[in-house]
Each structure stands twice: as C-alpha cells, then as structure tokens.
C-alpha cells in the first residue's frame, strides 16, 4: 500500500523501539505533513522521561489531532479512540523483539540526537525499559494486533524489518535526516 492510500492524517503504532519515530519523520518529510511524537507530548522536556499530568497530556494530544494534516506516532491507547476518529490511515509496526532491543541500545549508546527524542533529555539504558521491550511487549503485541483488525481505515501492517524496508522503498522514503550523510 502506498502513502497516498493512507490520506493526510496517518496514525502509526507499534512496540517500543520499533521505528515509529523514524518512519513518522520520513513520511512527514516526503508528504510535507507536520509530525507529532506522542512521547514528546507525554513527557516533560529537559527531564529523564518524567510524565506530564494526564489531563495536560490529553489536552496536548487532542489539540494535535485537530489539524487537517499530520502524521502521529505513539501508542497511549487510552487516547486512541479520538485519534482514530480523526485519522485517515493507520500503520502498525510489528518489528521483532530482538530488533527492538538492538534499536533501544543503539539509541542510548550511539544516536543521542534521535527523531522523537525528548527535548533536553538523553536516552540511557534502563533495566525497566529492557524488561518492557522483552516481556511487556508480548502482551502489547496482541493488543496492537486486535486494534489493527478492528480499525476500519486504510491500513498497513509492517511485520518485519524487511517489510518496513520494502515500505520505505515503495514510497520513496529515506531514514536519513535532512542534511545528514548517514
């Protein structure tokens, strides 16, 4: 499926460290859409991932989805109904656990200025996050799959790193940052 089929308001979900932020940034660049990283709305900037008060996050989320065009990435299932009500397309990333763990370690040790990162924050290896990726994600994957089946929007499920790479190629997307040689 091409991006044109997904419309001007694309919702991306999937496990932690599956590539949601990178994909959202690539789509935003290719389609000239504003990108919204829900982790940045959920957490206070210049902290070590301290959450905002729930009502403040919900207000920021709801304001972000009022736009006519956007690509939004992140889960936060309690706010999903209103997001899906506004979305025109849905992408589920379902990259494997080992790949997600590798992405997490790379972002903590190598990619300090990553897409979707917290302003003024720096990712560091946390055992809680490793446990979340390795253990909690199994339950979340089942929930994401159920949500995917229930979504009545144009949708695409990218169930492997190979499928994700194919999607990038099919849609002329690039993982590179603008002005980056890597």
C-alpha positions as CSV (number, residue, x, y, z in Angstrom):
1,X,0.0,0.0,0.0
2,X,1.3,3.5,-0.8
3,X,1.1,6.6,1.4
4,X,-1.4,8.1,-1.0
5,X,-3.9,5.5,0.1
6,X,-3.5,6.4,3.8
7,X,-4.6,10.0,3.4
8,X,-3.5,13.3,5.1
9,X,-3.8,12.1,8.8
10,X,-1.7,9.0,9.5
11,X,-1.6,7.2,12.8
12,X,1.5,5.0,13.5
13,X,1.5,2.5,16.4
14,X,3.7,-0.4,17.5
15,X,6.0,-1.7,20.2
16,X,8.7,0.5,21.8
17,X,11.7,1.0,19.7
18,X,10.2,-0.5,16.5
19,X,10.9,2.5,14.4
20,X,7.7,4.6,14.7
21,X,9.5,8.0,15.2
22,X,11.9,7.4,12.2
23,X,9.0,6.3,10.0
24,X,6.8,9.2,11.0
25,X,9.7,11.7,10.3
26,X,10.3,10.1,6.9
27,X,6.6,10.3,6.0
28,X,6.3,13.8,7.3
29,X,9.2,14.9,5.1
30,X,8.0,13.1,2.0
31,X,4.4,14.2,2.3
32,X,5.0,17.7,3.8
33,X,3.0,16.8,6.9
34,X,3.6,18.0,10.4
35,X,4.9,15.2,12.6
36,X,3.7,14.6,16.2
37,X,5.7,12.4,18.5
38,X,3.4,11.4,21.4
39,X,6.3,10.7,23.7
40,X,7.3,14.4,23.4
41,X,3.8,15.4,24.4
42,X,3.5,12.8,27.2
43,X,6.8,13.7,28.9
44,X,8.2,16.9,30.3
45,X,11.1,18.3,28.3
46,X,14.5,18.6,30.0
47,X,13.8,15.6,32.2
48,X,14.6,11.9,32.3
49,X,11.3,11.0,30.8
50,X,9.1,12.4,33.6
51,X,5.4,12.2,32.5
52,X,3.2,15.3,32.4
53,X,0.0,15.3,34.4
54,X,-2.6,13.1,32.5
55,X,-5.0,15.9,31.8
56,X,-2.3,18.1,30.4
57,X,-1.1,15.3,28.1
58,X,-4.7,14.6,26.9
59,X,-5.1,18.3,26.1
60,X,-1.9,18.5,24.1
61,X,-2.9,15.2,22.3
62,X,-6.4,16.5,21.5
63,X,-5.0,19.8,20.2
64,X,-2.5,18.0,18.0
65,X,-5.2,15.8,16.3
66,X,-7.4,18.8,15.3
67,X,-5.2,19.7,12.4
68,X,-6.2,18.9,8.8
69,X,-2.8,17.1,8.1
70,X,-0.5,15.2,10.3
71,X,1.4,12.0,10.9
72,X,1.3,11.0,14.6
73,X,3.3,8.2,16.2
74,X,3.0,6.6,19.5
75,X,0.6,4.3,21.4
76,X,-1.1,5.7,24.5
77,X,-4.1,3.5,24.0
78,X,-6.4,5.4,26.3
79,X,-6.4,8.3,23.8
80,X,-6.5,6.1,20.7
81,X,-10.3,6.4,20.1
82,X,-10.2,10.1,19.4
83,X,-7.0,9.8,17.4
84,X,-8.6,7.1,15.2
85,X,-11.7,9.1,14.8
86,X,-9.6,11.8,13.1
87,X,-7.1,9.6,11.3
88,X,-7.4,8.7,7.6
89,X,-4.9,5.9,7.6
90,X,-3.2,3.6,10.1
91,X,0.2,1.9,10.2
92,X,1.2,-0.9,12.6
93,X,4.9,-1.6,13.0
94,X,5.4,-5.1,14.4
95,X,9.2,-5.4,14.4
96,X,10.6,-8.3,16.4
97,X,11.8,-8.1,20.0
98,X,15.5,-8.6,19.2
99,X,15.4,-5.8,16.6
100,X,13.6,-3.5,19.1
101,X,16.2,-4.3,21.8
102,X,19.0,-3.5,19.4
103,X,17.4,-0.3,18.3
104,X,17.0,0.7,22.0
105,X,20.7,0.0,22.8
106,X,21.8,1.9,19.7
107,X,19.6,4.9,20.6
108,X,21.1,5.0,24.1
109,X,24.7,4.4,23.2
110,X,25.1,5.9,19.7
111,X,22.2,8.0,18.4
112,X,22.0,10.7,21.0
113,X,20.0,13.1,18.8
114,X,17.3,10.8,17.5
115,X,14.0,11.6,16.0
116,X,11.2,11.7,18.6
117,X,13.7,12.2,21.4
118,X,12.8,14.3,24.4
119,X,14.0,17.9,24.2
120,X,16.9,18.4,26.6
121,X,16.8,14.7,27.5
122,X,19.2,11.9,26.8
123,X,18.3,8.3,26.5
124,X,20.1,5.9,28.8
125,X,19.9,2.2,29.3
126,X,17.3,1.4,31.9
127,X,16.6,-2.1,33.0
128,X,12.9,-1.2,33.2
129,X,12.8,-0.4,29.5
130,X,14.7,-3.6,28.6
131,X,12.1,-5.6,30.6
132,X,9.3,-3.7,28.9
133,X,10.7,-4.5,25.5
134,X,11.5,-8.1,26.3
135,X,8.4,-9.0,28.4
136,X,5.6,-6.5,28.4
137,X,5.7,-6.1,24.6
138,X,4.3,-9.6,24.1
139,X,1.0,-8.6,25.7
140,X,1.0,-5.3,23.9
141,X,1.6,-7.0,20.5
142,X,-1.6,-9.0,21.0
143,X,-3.5,-5.8,21.8
144,X,-2.0,-3.9,18.8
145,X,-3.0,-6.8,16.5
146,X,-6.6,-6.7,17.9
147,X,-6.7,-2.9,17.4
148,X,-5.3,-3.3,13.9
149,X,-8.0,-5.8,12.9
150,X,-10.7,-3.5,14.4
151,X,-9.6,-0.4,12.5
152,X,-11.8,0.4,9.6
153,X,-9.3,2.8,8.0
154,X,-6.9,2.1,5.1
155,X,-4.1,0.4,6.9
156,X,-0.8,-1.4,6.6
157,X,0.9,-3.8,8.9
158,X,4.7,-4.0,8.7
159,X,5.6,-7.2,10.4
160,X,9.3,-7.4,9.9
161,X,12.4,-5.2,9.3
162,X,12.3,-6.5,5.6
163,X,8.6,-5.4,5.3
164,X,9.5,-2.0,6.7
165,X,12.4,-1.6,4.3
166,X,10.1,-2.5,1.4
167,X,7.6,0.1,2.6
168,X,10.4,2.8,2.6
169,X,11.4,1.8,-0.9
170,X,7.9,1.6,-2.3
171,X,7.1,5.1,-1.0
172,X,10.4,6.7,-1.8
173,X,11.1,7.3,1.9
174,X,14.5,7.9,3.5
175,X,15.6,7.2,7.0
176,X,18.3,9.9,6.7
177,X,17.8,13.3,8.4
178,X,17.7,16.2,6.1
179,X,21.3,17.4,5.5
180,X,22.7,14.1,7.0
181,X,25.1,11.9,5.2
182,X,24.4,8.8,7.3
